[in-house]
């Protein structure tokens, strides 16, 4: 189990927001925290603490410069996602990202678009791709949601689909959309299921808010999954000491 840190960018600034409030015309984005520090500050912090596999997520437009600055500050240590496509993916790999993270580009019009996925593989190689299976529950099943988490796809996340999608990427990232950014506890059933279903490095995001939660996460996942924590951390305005999380996971 590794701690995978995050740098979420919105309007060019490092923020923590409730991701499910993005993309709605009739709803304002709920911001948990806006940092006075820029993306390079956090990239250098993660580099100093020897954390790898952290992800820089561009939430909407106007974040490319901040993302590229973070990659420059910690080349070879960060992944990048948000608006990634076959047209721009190589630019971020060339700028120092280890991986590009992709959801909406490959889940096109509600379905997995293998033509787009294979184009991405041709551009940067499977070894540089993280597929983000951000999902919500519907009728007691997990489905990938796209377009800023506003649209359900037909892709169900289950014991059959995970081995299939793994052949197209190097890692998986799964946001539990209903709890992400809300400090309300993790989706325990999803954590347990992912630990059983996945065979490649997989990072879970959503709801972990304390060291007790982290211990529970480790037990539920049998130490197989990596974890990212955002809004709950003190560096992002929360109560959970960042350094405690770093220390706990390094001991693992």
N, C-alpha and C positions, 0 to 999 in steps of 0.2 A: 504493500500500500504506500503510494506516494502522495504528497500534497502538491497539487498542481495549481499554482496561483493564477490570478486573472487580472487583466487590465481592460475594463469595459470603457469604451469611448463613445460619447454622445455629444454632438455639437463641438467636437474637437477637444473636449475636456474629459478627464477621468471621473466617471460617475458610477454610482451603484443605483440602478433603477429596478422597478418591478417590470420584468421583461414582457409580461403578458399585457401591459398597458400600452405597448408600442403599437403603431399601425392602426389605431382606431381614430377615425375622424371626429367622433363625438365624445372622445375621452382624452383628458390630458395625461401626459406621461407622468407617472408617479416616481419622483426622485427620492431615493433614500439618503443619498450623500453626493456632494460635489467636492472634489478635492482641490485644494489650493496648489497642489503639486502636479507637474505635467507627467506625461507617459514615461519619459526617460528616468524620472526619479524612481518610479516603481520598478522599471526594468533593471536599473542598477542595483536596487535593493534585492531583487530576486537573484541576480547574478552573484552578489556578495554572499547570499545565503545558500548558494549552490543548488537552487531549485531549477529543474528543467521541465520542459513540457507545459509550461504555463501558456495561457492563451490570451491573445489580444483580440478583442471582439469590437468591430466597428458597427455601432448601432445607428444605422441611417447614414446619410451623406455628410460630407465635411469632416471626415475623420482620417482620411488617408495620410495626411502629413504627420499627424500624431502617431499613427501606427508605424509608419516608416522610421520615425525617430526612435521609437521603442526598439524596433528590430536592429537599428544601428547601434543602440546602446548595449544590447545584449544579443549579438549575432550568434546563431546556433543554439539559443536557449529558449526561444519562444515560437509558438504557433500563431497563426493569424486567421481570422474568419470575419464574415460579414460582407456580403456582396461579392464573394469570390465566384469567378466564372472561368471558363476555358480561355477567355481573352486576357484576363489579368493575373491569373494564378502564378505564372512564371516570374512575374515582376516581384512578387513578395518572396518567393524562394530565393531569387537572385539578391534580394535586399537583406537576406539573413534569416528568414523564417525557416524552421525545420520542416514545417508542415503547413498546408492550407486546410482550413476547416470549411466544410460545405454542407448545406442543407437544401435551401430553396432552389438553387441552380439545378440540382440533380433530381429533386422531387418537383417536377414541372407539371403544372395543371393537375395536381393532385396524385400523380403517379410517378413511380421511379422511371426516369428517362435514361436508359442505358446508353443511348447515343451521346448524350451530354457527359455522362460519367466516363465513358471510354475516351471521349475527347480530352477530358481533364487528365486522365491517366496518360494519354499520349503527350500532353504538354509538360507534366511535371513528374510522372512516375507514381505508381501505386505507393511507393515507400514514402512519399511526401504528402499523402492524403489522409485526413481525418474526416470521417463521415459523422456528422452530428445528427443523431436520431432523437431530437427534442420531441417529447411525446406527451400526450394527454390521454386520459381514460375516457372511453366511450363504450357504453354497453358492456362494461366489465372487461374491456380489452384496451391495450395500449396502441395508439396510432400516432405516427409522425405528424407533426403540425408544421406548416411552412408560412412564408410571407409574414415575417415578424410574429409568428405563432398565432395568426388569425384564421388559418384555413387548415382543416383536416385533410390529410392525404388518405389514400386507400392502403397505405403501407402499414401493416400491423407489425409491431415489435413483439416477437415471440420466439420460441425455441427453434422454429423452422427458418424464420427470416434472418435471424442473426448470423448463423453460419453462412448463409448465402451472401449477405452484404459484406461480410468480413473478407471475402476473396477479392474485393475491389479496393481495399484500403489498408493502411498500416495500423490505424487506431480508430477507436470509437469514442465519441463524446455524447453523453446523454443528459440533457436537461429535463428534470421533472418540472414541466411548465407550471402546473397548478401551485407549486410551493416555491418556485424559484424567486428569490429576492424578498421573501415574506418572513423569514426567520421563524417559521411555524413548525419546524420539524421536517424530517425527510419522508419520502415515499418509501416506507420500509419494505413493502411487498415488491416494488420495482427493484430496489437494491438487491434483495434476495434472489429475484429472478435473473437479473443481469449477471450475478455471480455464477449462476448455474449455466446460463446460455452462452456467455462470451468465452472466446479462446485467445483473443489478441488484447493488447493493452486497452483498457476502457476506463474512462473517467466519468464519474457521476457528479452532477451539479444539482443542488436544490434543497434548501431547508436545514442544512447542518448548521447549528447555532451555538454549540458548547462542546467542551471536552467530553462530556458525558455522551452527547450525540456522536462524537467522533469514535468513542469506544464502542458504542452500539453499532455504528456503521462498520467498523472493523469486524465485529462479531457476525453481523448479518451477511457481510460479503466474504467472510472467511479470509480476509486480507487480500482478496484477489483484485479488487477494484481500486482505482485511484480516486481521489476526491478533490473537488475544488470548493472553496468557500469564499463568498464575497461580502455581502452586506453585514454579516455577523462579526467580521473582523474589526478590531480597533483601528486598523489603518484605513478603514472605510466607514468609520463612524459607529461601529458596533461595540459590543462588550467583550468579545472573545479575543484574547491577546494573540496577535499574529505569531509572535515568537514562541508561544506555548504550542501552537499548532505545528510550527516548523520542527520544534524539538520532539514532540510526540511522534510525528511521522518519521523523522530520521532514526529514531530508536527502533522503528519497525524494519 
